[in-house]
Amino acid sequence: MTIPYIATKEIELTYADTDKMGVIYHGSYIRWLELGRTRLIEDVGFDYLEMERAGYFAPVYNLDITYKKSIRLGDRAAVRTWVEDNSGIRTTYGFQIVNGQDEVCAEGTTTHIVVKQADGDFRPVSFKKAFPDWFAKYEAIKRKVD
């Protein structure tokens, strides 16, 4: 397997991210996935807001997350994000959330589709056709199975 480009975003942990037990609340991790995806997009030279200004959006189609180890307030954490698959219709981002000891605390994928707003409706479109340069960049950096 060829190692993909991996974007890394350090996460600032706040008290608001914790549950009653002082452990980072599981829902907080989902927000961090968006931070990781945004970092990857910026790292490879694109801007999600430009996509929106053009009338397109990339909503989450599927989310898969496995929690492996708790993170607590006071710990350090980062999210690592890469392009797992890029079919032209769906893009799947792989991720790991790691603690300060580089232990994987959560991992999984988010899958996104591109939609265009038309007449108040959101219609799926081909990422490959709507954003050919962006699609090509993802093809160049995605995980490749040898």
LUMRO-686476 format. One record per residue: x, y, z of N, C-alpha, C, CB in turn; residue in three letters. Coordinates in nm, 4 decimals, always signed. Glycine has a CB too. Layout:
<sites>
> n.xx	n.yy	n.zz	ca.xx	ca.yy	ca.zz	c.xx	c.yy	c.zz	cb.xx	cb.yy	cb.zz	res
> X	Y	Z	X	Y	Z	X	Y	Z	X	Y	Z	ALA
...
</sites>
This chain:
<sites>
> n.xx	n.yy	n.zz	ca.xx	ca.yy	ca.zz	c.xx	c.yy	c.zz	cb.xx	cb.yy	cb.zz	res
> +0.0842	-0.1174	+0.0000	+0.0000	+0.0000	+0.0000	+0.0889	+0.1240	+0.0000	-0.0959	-0.0004	+0.1216	MET
> +0.0597	+0.2208	-0.0852	+0.1315	+0.3463	-0.0895	+0.0762	+0.4377	+0.0189	+0.1208	+0.4121	-0.2293	THR
> +0.1662	+0.5042	+0.0910	+0.1244	+0.5958	+0.1972	+0.0629	+0.7201	+0.1318	+0.2457	+0.6346	+0.2902	ILE
> -0.0568	+0.7588	+0.1745	-0.1213	+0.8766	+0.1171	-0.0668	+1.0048	+0.1803	-0.2737	+0.8685	+0.1360	PRO
> -0.1040	+1.1185	+0.1232	-0.0769	+1.2448	+0.1913	-0.1669	+1.2480	+0.3146	-0.1023	+1.3702	+0.0966	TYR
> -0.1111	+1.2845	+0.4276	-0.1884	+1.2922	+0.5521	-0.1784	+1.4332	+0.6081	-0.1380	+1.1879	+0.6565	ILE
> -0.2927	+1.4979	+0.6249	-0.2997	+1.6297	+0.6876	-0.3131	+1.6093	+0.8376	-0.4190	+1.7145	+0.6310	ALA
> -0.2445	+1.6909	+0.9151	-0.2527	+1.6821	+1.0611	-0.2975	+1.8156	+1.1184	-0.1167	+1.6402	+1.1218	THR
> -0.3966	+1.8100	+1.2055	-0.4502	+1.9297	+1.2703	-0.4536	+1.9052	+1.4202	-0.5928	+1.9655	+1.2159	LYS
> -0.3787	+1.9862	+1.4952	-0.3838	+1.9754	+1.6408	-0.5191	+2.0271	+1.6885	-0.2666	+2.0547	+1.7077	GLU
> -0.5734	+1.9602	+1.7889	-0.7047	+1.9939	+1.8429	-0.6877	+2.0619	+1.9775	-0.7936	+1.8679	+1.8560	ILE
> -0.7549	+2.1744	+1.9952	-0.7563	+2.2402	+2.1250	-0.8719	+2.1812	+2.2052	-0.7699	+2.3962	+2.1105	GLU
> -0.8406	+2.1144	+2.3143	-0.9433	+2.0520	+2.3978	-0.9937	+2.1549	+2.4982	-0.8878	+1.9254	+2.4708	LEU
> -1.1257	+2.1653	+2.5098	-1.1849	+2.2600	+2.6033	-1.2773	+2.1873	+2.7001	-1.2615	+2.3700	+2.5279	THR
> -1.3088	+2.2527	+2.8091	-1.3993	+2.1950	+2.9081	-1.5342	+2.1617	+2.8434	-1.4187	+2.2923	+3.0272	TYR
> -1.5783	+2.2445	+2.7492	-1.7064	+2.2221	+2.6821	-1.7067	+2.0924	+2.6014	-1.7389	+2.3395	+2.5908	ALA
> -1.5892	+2.0379	+2.5707	-1.5796	+1.9124	+2.4957	-1.5978	+1.7889	+2.5837	-1.4460	+1.9049	+2.4257	ASP
> -1.6028	+1.8067	+2.7148	-1.6047	+1.6911	+2.8054	-1.7458	+1.6530	+2.8490	-1.5201	+1.7200	+2.9280	THR
> -1.7556	+1.5294	+2.8990	-1.8805	+1.4846	+2.9595	-1.8654	+1.4948	+3.1114	-1.9163	+1.3378	+2.9152	ASP
> -1.9615	+1.4461	+3.1832	-1.9626	+1.4564	+3.3287	-1.8442	+1.3835	+3.3931	-2.0929	+1.4009	+3.3832	LYS
> -1.7876	+1.2842	+3.3240	-1.6766	+1.2062	+3.3778	-1.5405	+1.2694	+3.3485	-1.6807	+1.0661	+3.3215	MET
> -1.5389	+1.3864	+3.2803	-1.4136	+1.4512	+3.2458	-1.3477	+1.3938	+3.1213	-1.3196	+1.4414	+3.3602	GLY
> -1.4209	+1.3060	+3.0525	-1.3724	+1.2441	+2.9296	-1.4288	+1.3254	+2.8134	-1.4145	+1.0918	+2.9200	VAL
> -1.3520	+1.3361	+2.7066	-1.4020	+1.4080	+2.5899	-1.5282	+1.3366	+2.5387	-1.2922	+1.4165	+2.4777	ILE
> -1.6343	+1.4120	+2.5256	-1.7640	+1.3623	+2.4803	-1.7525	+1.3101	+2.3368	-1.8716	+1.4736	+2.4893	TYR
> -1.8136	+1.1955	+2.3100	-1.7981	+1.1311	+2.1796	-1.8420	+1.2202	+2.0631	-1.8770	+1.0026	+2.1769	HIS
> -1.9412	+1.3031	+2.0829	-1.9884	+1.3909	+1.9762	-1.8858	+1.4964	+1.9361	-2.1157	+1.4584	+2.0188	GLY
> -1.7950	+1.5316	+2.0273	-1.6919	+1.6305	+1.9958	-1.6005	+1.5812	+1.8845	-1.6096	+1.6632	+2.1205	SER
> -1.5795	+1.4512	+1.8787	-1.4898	+1.3940	+1.7785	-1.5397	+1.4244	+1.6372	-1.4767	+1.2422	+1.7987	TYR
> -1.6694	+1.4255	+1.6186	-1.7255	+1.4482	+1.4853	-1.6924	+1.5890	+1.4366	-1.8781	+1.4266	+1.4863	ILE
> -1.6961	+1.6867	+1.5257	-1.6576	+1.8234	+1.4900	-1.5109	+1.8264	+1.4480	-1.6823	+1.9205	+1.6086	ARG
> -1.4286	+1.7474	+1.5158	-1.2856	+1.7445	+1.4831	-1.2604	+1.6861	+1.3445	-1.2092	+1.6638	+1.5878	TRP
> -1.3454	+1.5948	+1.3010	-1.3292	+1.5377	+1.1672	-1.3428	+1.6460	+1.0616	-1.4321	+1.4261	+1.1426	LEU
> -1.4341	+1.7395	+1.0857	-1.4511	+1.8510	+0.9924	-1.3275	+1.9407	+0.9925	-1.5764	+1.9331	+1.0286	GLU
> -1.2679	+1.9614	+1.1084	-1.1435	+2.0396	+1.1157	-1.0332	+1.9710	+1.0360	-1.0990	+2.0586	+1.2630	LEU
> -1.0259	+1.8396	+1.0470	-0.9250	+1.7638	+0.9735	-0.9476	+1.7689	+0.8239	-0.9237	+1.6205	+1.0196	GLY
> -1.0716	+1.7542	+0.7819	-1.1040	+1.7593	+0.6393	-1.0727	+1.8978	+0.5824	-1.2528	+1.7242	+0.6161	ARG
> -1.1076	+2.0011	+0.6579	-1.0780	+2.1377	+0.6137	-0.9282	+2.1595	+0.6013	-1.1380	+2.2400	+0.7109	THR
> -0.8507	+2.1082	+0.6967	-0.7047	+2.1209	+0.6902	-0.6502	+2.0528	+0.5644	-0.6394	+2.0599	+0.8164	ARG
> -0.6988	+1.9321	+0.5356	-0.6527	+1.8613	+0.4167	-0.6851	+1.9415	+0.2901	-0.7168	+1.7214	+0.4095	LEU
> -0.8067	+1.9906	+0.2803	-0.8478	+2.0687	+0.1632	-0.7567	+2.1896	+0.1450	-0.9945	+2.1141	+0.1768	ILE
> -0.7299	+2.2615	+0.2535	-0.6428	+2.3795	+0.2462	-0.4998	+2.3404	+0.2133	-0.6464	+2.4571	+0.3779	GLU
> -0.4511	+2.2330	+0.2735	-0.3137	+2.1885	+0.2496	-0.2872	+2.1583	+0.1021	-0.2838	+2.0652	+0.3331	ASP
> -0.3881	+2.1070	+0.0320	-0.3672	+2.0708	-0.1088	-0.4096	+2.1820	-0.2047	-0.4438	+1.9436	-0.1414	VAL
> -0.4413	+2.3002	-0.1487	-0.4592	+2.4179	-0.2325	-0.6003	+2.4547	-0.2724	-0.3836	+2.4001	-0.3515	GLY
> -0.7004	+2.4046	-0.2002	-0.8380	+2.4376	-0.2348	-0.9073	+2.5034	-0.1166	-0.9146	+2.3121	-0.2789	PHE
> -1.0274	+2.5535	-0.1396	-1.1011	+2.6283	-0.0376	-1.2474	+2.5839	-0.0433	-1.0877	+2.7842	-0.0594	ASP
> -1.2944	+2.5224	+0.0645	-1.4323	+2.4745	+0.0666	-1.5322	+2.5890	+0.0474	-1.4606	+2.4022	+0.1980	TYR
> -1.5017	+2.7059	+0.1018	-1.5939	+2.8192	+0.0866	-1.6076	+2.8615	-0.0591	-1.5464	+2.9377	+0.1703	LEU
> -1.5027	+2.8444	-0.1383	-1.5125	+2.8725	-0.2817	-1.6124	+2.7771	-0.3473	-1.3736	+2.8604	-0.3494	GLU
> -1.6136	+2.6518	-0.3020	-1.7112	+2.5555	-0.3525	-1.8527	+2.6054	-0.3234	-1.6884	+2.4155	-0.2890	MET
> -1.8739	+2.6512	-0.2011	-2.0068	+2.7002	-0.1636	-2.0453	+2.8250	-0.2421	-2.0116	+2.7298	-0.0141	GLU
> -1.9492	+2.9159	-0.2608	-1.9776	+3.0370	-0.3378	-2.0187	+3.0039	-0.4813	-1.8554	+3.1290	-0.3385	ARG
> -1.9694	+2.8932	-0.5318	-2.0054	+2.8485	-0.6670	-2.1400	+2.7760	-0.6688	-1.8964	+2.7566	-0.7230	ALA
> -2.2039	+2.7608	-0.5516	-2.3357	+2.6983	-0.5449	-2.3351	+2.5492	-0.5162	-2.4063	+2.7213	-0.6714	GLY
> -2.2191	+2.4977	-0.4738	-2.2054	+2.3546	-0.4437	-2.1790	+2.3343	-0.2950	-2.0915	+2.2915	-0.5274	TYR
> -2.2132	+2.2151	-0.2464	-2.1888	+2.1766	-0.1084	-2.1420	+2.0317	-0.1074	-2.3164	+2.1957	-0.0204	PHE
> -2.0736	+1.9919	-0.0008	-2.0272	+1.8531	+0.0112	-2.0730	+1.7966	+0.1459	-1.8712	+1.8444	-0.0024	ALA
> -2.2017	+1.7633	+0.1580	-2.2531	+1.7108	+0.2844	-2.2021	+1.5697	+0.3134	-2.4049	+1.7111	+0.2828	PRO
> -2.2089	+1.5354	+0.4400	-2.1718	+1.4008	+0.4830	-2.2788	+1.3039	+0.4348	-2.1550	+1.3931	+0.6384	VAL
> -2.2353	+1.1995	+0.3690	-2.3232	+1.0937	+0.3204	-2.3214	+0.9755	+0.4180	-2.2805	+1.0481	+0.1782	TYR
> -2.2030	+0.9506	+0.4754	-2.1872	+0.8404	+0.5698	-2.0745	+0.8736	+0.6667	-2.1587	+0.7067	+0.4955	ASN
> -2.0892	+0.8263	+0.7896	-1.9881	+0.8450	+0.8932	-1.9679	+0.7131	+0.9648	-2.0290	+0.9568	+0.9933	LEU
> -1.8422	+0.6725	+0.9777	-1.8081	+0.5497	+1.0493	-1.6940	+0.5838	+1.1443	-1.7681	+0.4328	+0.9501	ASP
> -1.7161	+0.5641	+1.2727	-1.6140	+0.5967	+1.3719	-1.6077	+0.4863	+1.4762	-1.6432	+0.7334	+1.4387	ILE
> -1.4862	+0.4489	+1.5111	-1.4636	+0.3522	+1.6176	-1.3814	+0.4214	+1.7256	-1.3914	+0.2231	+1.5643	THR
> -1.4338	+0.4195	+1.8470	-1.3648	+0.4795	+1.9613	-1.2803	+0.3722	+2.0272	-1.4657	+0.5419	+2.0633	TYR
> -1.1512	+0.3998	+2.0439	-1.0589	+0.2990	+2.0957	-1.0039	+0.3322	+2.2342	-0.9447	+0.2816	+2.0000	LYS
> -0.9872	+0.4599	+2.2629	-0.9254	+0.5021	+2.3879	-0.9776	+0.6406	+2.4236	-0.7700	+0.5021	+2.3768	LYS
> -1.0051	+0.6625	+2.5500	-1.0566	+0.7922	+2.5943	-0.9493	+0.9006	+2.5866	-1.1100	+0.7820	+2.7371	SER
> -0.9967	+1.0204	+2.5585	-0.9135	+1.1402	+2.5684	-0.9758	+1.2241	+2.6796	-0.9054	+1.2204	+2.4297	ILE
> -0.8918	+1.2815	+2.7639	-0.9398	+1.3621	+2.8765	-0.8918	+1.5056	+2.8637	-0.8930	+1.3022	+3.0100	ARG
> -0.9646	+1.5941	+2.9265	-0.9231	+1.7337	+2.9309	-0.7828	+1.7403	+2.9897	-1.0230	+1.8201	+3.0142	LEU
> -0.6953	+1.8157	+2.9277	-0.5556	+1.8227	+2.9700	-0.4643	+1.7402	+2.8813	-0.5424	+1.7767	+3.1129	GLY
> -0.5216	+1.6417	+2.8103	-0.4445	+1.5642	+2.7131	-0.4179	+1.6510	+2.5906	-0.5195	+1.4332	+2.6731	ASP
> -0.3310	+1.6053	+2.5053	-0.3113	+1.6651	+2.3730	-0.3786	+1.5731	+2.2728	-0.1579	+1.6854	+2.3391	ARG
> -0.4271	+1.6309	+2.1640	-0.4926	+1.5494	+2.0615	-0.4722	+1.6136	+1.9243	-0.6443	+1.5328	+2.0923	ALA
> -0.4756	+1.5298	+1.8231	-0.4670	+1.5764	+1.6845	-0.5500	+1.4831	+1.5980	-0.3183	+1.5820	+1.6347	ALA
> -0.5952	+1.5354	+1.4858	-0.6662	+1.4535	+1.3880	-0.5800	+1.4459	+1.2625	-0.8087	+1.5123	+1.3559	VAL
> -0.5636	+1.3250	+1.2126	-0.4925	+1.2995	+1.0878	-0.5969	+1.2609	+0.9835	-0.3830	+1.1867	+1.1047	ARG
> -0.5888	+1.3223	+0.8665	-0.6908	+1.3008	+0.7635	-0.6245	+1.2758	+0.6292	-0.7863	+1.4217	+0.7545	THR
> -0.6819	+1.1835	+0.5524	-0.6319	+1.1534	+0.4183	-0.7497	+1.1163	+0.3293	-0.5263	+1.0384	+0.4218	TRP
> -0.7252	+1.1117	+0.1986	-0.8278	+1.0677	+0.1041	-0.8165	+0.9162	+0.0928	-0.8117	+1.1375	-0.0368	VAL
> -0.9198	+0.8497	+0.1368	-0.9254	+0.7029	+0.1342	-0.9716	+0.6521	-0.0027	-1.0200	+0.6507	+0.2445	GLU
> -1.0753	+0.7171	-0.0570	-1.1296	+0.6771	-0.1863	-1.1909	+0.8002	-0.2521	-1.2353	+0.5626	-0.1709	ASP
> -1.1911	+0.8017	-0.3833	-1.2370	+0.9177	-0.4582	-1.2963	+0.8673	-0.5894	-1.1204	+1.0200	-0.4834	ASN
> -1.4234	+0.8346	-0.5869	-1.4851	+0.7689	-0.7024	-1.5308	+0.8645	-0.8115	-1.6015	+0.6884	-0.6572	SER
> -1.5335	+0.9921	-0.7817	-1.5899	+1.0881	-0.8769	-1.7298	+1.1282	-0.8362	-1.5912	+1.0300	-1.0180	GLY
> -1.7974	+1.0401	-0.7660	-1.9306	+1.0686	-0.7117	-1.9212	+1.0867	-0.5596	-2.0311	+0.9539	-0.7475	ILE
> -1.8472	+0.9968	-0.4952	-1.8282	+1.0027	-0.3495	-1.6794	+1.0141	-0.3183	-1.8891	+0.8772	-0.2798	ARG
> -1.6488	+1.0939	-0.2168	-1.5124	+1.1021	-0.1652	-1.5159	+1.0536	-0.0217	-1.4544	+1.2480	-0.1750	THR
> -1.4282	+0.9592	+0.0096	-1.4188	+0.9068	+0.1453	-1.2865	+0.9516	+0.2052	-1.4313	+0.7514	+0.1472	THR
> -1.2972	+1.0160	+0.3199	-1.1806	+1.0611	+0.3951	-1.1562	+0.9629	+0.5089	-1.2005	+1.2063	+0.4495	TYR
> -1.0329	+0.9176	+0.5229	-0.9947	+0.8369	+0.6369	-0.9414	+0.9286	+0.7453	-0.8900	+0.7302	+0.5976	GLY
> -0.9533	+0.8864	+0.8695	-0.9002	+0.9698	+0.9770	-0.8584	+0.8849	+1.0962	-1.0037	+1.0738	+1.0201	PHE
> -0.7698	+0.9423	+1.1731	-0.7335	+0.8923	+1.3051	-0.7267	+1.0128	+1.3981	-0.5968	+0.8133	+1.3022	GLN
> -0.7782	+0.9955	+1.5176	-0.7595	+1.0953	+1.6224	-0.6620	+1.0328	+1.7208	-0.8971	+1.1369	+1.6923	ILE
> -0.5515	+1.1028	+1.7439	-0.4450	+1.0502	+1.8290	-0.4257	+1.1407	+1.9494	-0.3132	+1.0365	+1.7502	VAL
> -0.3739	+1.0810	+2.0575	-0.3429	+1.1610	+2.1760	-0.1971	+1.2064	+2.1711	-0.3705	+1.0803	+2.3056	ASN
> -0.1528	+1.2723	+2.2777	-0.0169	+1.3244	+2.2835	+0.0909	+1.2183	+2.2826	-0.0013	+1.4070	+2.4040	GLY
> +0.0556	+1.0941	+2.3111	+0.1501	+0.9823	+2.3052	+0.1430	+0.9099	+2.1705	+0.1223	+0.8835	+2.4192	GLN
> +0.0726	+0.9695	+2.0757	+0.0563	+0.9157	+1.9413	-0.0221	+0.7839	+1.9389	+0.1918	+0.8951	+1.8782	ASP
> -0.1060	+0.7626	+2.0399	-0.1927	+0.6454	+2.0432	-0.3220	+0.6780	+1.9689	-0.2222	+0.6012	+2.1901	GLU
> -0.3687	+0.5841	+1.8874	-0.4936	+0.6048	+1.8141	-0.6098	+0.5911	+1.9122	-0.5078	+0.5031	+1.6954	VAL
> -0.6863	+0.6989	+1.9257	-0.8003	+0.7005	+2.0178	-0.9333	+0.6810	+1.9456	-0.8029	+0.8314	+2.0949	CYS
> -0.9369	+0.7173	+1.8179	-1.0555	+0.6961	+1.7348	-1.0093	+0.6913	+1.5901	-1.1635	+0.8091	+1.7567	ALA
> -1.0836	+0.6154	+1.5092	-1.0500	+0.6085	+1.3676	-1.1747	+0.5739	+1.2885	-0.9381	+0.5048	+1.3417	GLU
> -1.1685	+0.6005	+1.1589	-1.2824	+0.5682	+1.0746	-1.2808	+0.6462	+0.9455	-1.4107	+0.5941	+1.1480	GLY
> -1.3995	+0.6717	+0.8923	-1.4130	+0.7416	+0.7654	-1.5365	+0.8313	+0.7651	-1.4201	+0.6416	+0.6501	THR
> -1.5321	+0.9322	+0.6809	-1.6519	+1.0075	+0.6446	-1.6590	+1.0067	+0.4924	-1.6492	+1.1555	+0.7027	THR
> -1.7775	+0.9885	+0.4411	-1.7981	+0.9894	+0.2966	-1.8866	+1.1086	+0.2626	-1.8622	+0.8552	+0.2469	THR
> -1.8457	+1.1805	+0.1596	-1.9163	+1.3020	+0.1185	-1.9561	+1.2912	-0.0280	-1.8286	+1.4274	+0.1417	HIS
> -2.0669	+1.3538	-0.0611	-2.1087	+1.3690	-0.2001	-2.1105	+1.5188	-0.2295	-2.2502	+1.3023	-0.2268	ILE
> -2.1064	+1.5552	-0.3558	-2.1181	+1.6954	-0.3948	-2.2588	+1.7162	-0.4477	-2.0101	+1.7354	-0.5019	VAL
> -2.3216	+1.8221	-0.3987	-2.4555	+1.8574	-0.4443	-2.4543	+2.0022	-0.4929	-2.5607	+1.8373	-0.3308	VAL
> -2.5435	+2.0316	-0.5860	-2.5598	+2.1683	-0.6358	-2.6987	+2.2149	-0.5974	-2.5381	+2.1767	-0.7910	LYS
> -2.7032	+2.3370	-0.5459	-2.8330	+2.3926	-0.5098	-2.8997	+2.4437	-0.6370	-2.8187	+2.5068	-0.4035	GLN
> -3.0184	+2.3926	-0.6628	-3.0945	+2.4340	-0.7809	-3.2420	+2.4400	-0.7429	-3.0712	+2.3360	-0.9014	ALA
> -3.3019	+2.5560	-0.7581	-3.4451	+2.5730	-0.7301	-3.4813	+2.5280	-0.5879	-3.5284	+2.4942	-0.8323	ASP
> -3.3945	+2.5572	-0.4913	-3.4213	+2.5213	-0.3524	-3.3999	+2.3748	-0.3208	-3.5600	+2.5577	-0.3179	GLY
> -3.3539	+2.2978	-0.4184	-3.3295	+2.1549	-0.4013	-3.1791	+2.1310	-0.4126	-3.4088	+2.0701	-0.5073	ASP
> -3.1313	+2.0246	-0.3549	-2.9899	+1.9898	-0.3639	-2.9785	+1.8630	-0.4474	-2.9260	+1.9704	-0.2218	PHE
> -2.9167	+1.8764	-0.5636	-2.9052	+1.7634	-0.6547	-2.7617	+1.7133	-0.6583	-2.9519	+1.8023	-0.7957	ARG
> -2.7415	+1.5825	-0.6401	-2.6057	+1.5269	-0.6493	-2.5459	+1.5509	-0.7881	-2.6070	+1.3757	-0.6178	PRO
> -2.4175	+1.5817	-0.7889	-2.3444	+1.6023	-0.9140	-2.2116	+1.5270	-0.9055	-2.3208	+1.7550	-0.9415	VAL
> -2.1464	+1.5132	-1.0173	-2.0165	+1.4474	-1.0214	-1.9081	+1.5443	-0.9746	-1.9856	+1.3957	-1.1639	SER
> -1.8383	+1.5080	-0.8682	-1.7244	+1.5861	-0.8190	-1.6206	+1.5986	-0.9301	-1.6617	+1.5202	-0.6921	PHE
> -1.5996	+1.4897	-1.0011	-1.5014	+1.4853	-1.1095	-1.5327	+1.5874	-1.2190	-1.4960	+1.3451	-1.1694	LYS
> -1.6605	+1.6061	-1.2497	-1.6999	+1.7010	-1.3543	-1.7092	+1.8440	-1.3020	-1.8333	+1.6599	-1.4143	LYS
> -1.7611	+1.8617	-1.1808	-1.7793	+1.9965	-1.1253	-1.6464	+2.0603	-1.0849	-1.8725	+1.9914	-1.0046	ALA
> -1.5522	+1.9799	-1.0353	-1.4242	+2.0311	-0.9857	-1.3108	+1.9407	-1.0344	-1.4244	+2.0399	-0.8299	PHE
> -1.2832	+1.9405	-1.1640	-1.1845	+1.8463	-1.2191	-1.0442	+1.8607	-1.1596	-1.1763	+1.8643	-1.3677	PRO
> -0.9992	+1.9817	-1.1313	-0.8648	+2.0002	-1.0740	-0.8572	+1.9446	-0.9323	-0.8264	+2.1493	-1.0738	ASP
> -0.9613	+1.9694	-0.8555	-0.9686	+1.9213	-0.7180	-0.9732	+1.7690	-0.7182	-1.0924	+1.9800	-0.6449	TRP
> -1.0565	+1.7133	-0.8044	-1.0664	+1.5684	-0.8169	-0.9299	+1.5084	-0.8529	-1.1717	+1.5306	-0.9232	PHE
> -0.8617	+1.5677	-0.9491	-0.7307	+1.5168	-0.9931	-0.6290	+1.5222	-0.8794	-0.6789	+1.5979	-1.1138	ALA
> -0.6322	+1.6267	-0.8001	-0.5402	+1.6370	-0.6868	-0.5676	+1.5258	-0.5863	-0.5524	+1.7750	-0.6189	LYS
> -0.6936	+1.4998	-0.5593	-0.7289	+1.3903	-0.4679	-0.6828	+1.2563	-0.5235	-0.8808	+1.3876	-0.4430	TYR
> -0.6941	+1.2380	-0.6542	-0.6463	+1.1137	-0.7140	-0.4958	+1.0979	-0.6920	-0.6791	+1.1104	-0.8646	GLU
> -0.4236	+1.2081	-0.6991	-0.2779	+1.2045	-0.6836	-0.2346	+1.1755	-0.5399	-0.2181	+1.3363	-0.7287	ALA
> -0.3168	+1.2148	-0.4420	-0.2736	+1.2003	-0.3019	-0.3444	+1.0888	-0.2260	-0.2953	+1.3294	-0.2294	ILE
> -0.4455	+1.0263	-0.2863	-0.5238	+0.9274	-0.2114	-0.4432	+0.8014	-0.1813	-0.6495	+0.8904	-0.2891	LYS
> -0.4936	+0.7268	-0.0859	-0.4338	+0.5983	-0.0488	-0.4438	+0.5043	-0.1671	-0.5034	+0.5371	+0.0766	ARG
> -0.3362	+0.4423	-0.1984	-0.3374	+0.3476	-0.3103	-0.3009	+0.2090	-0.2577	-0.2384	+0.3921	-0.4233	LYS
> -0.3801	+0.1127	-0.2963	-0.3531	-0.0258	-0.2580	-0.2724	-0.0885	-0.3702	-0.4861	-0.1062	-0.2309	VAL
> -0.1514	-0.1329	-0.3377	-0.0617	-0.1940	-0.4376	-0.0951	-0.3397	-0.4615	+0.0836	-0.1819	-0.3933	ASP
</sites>
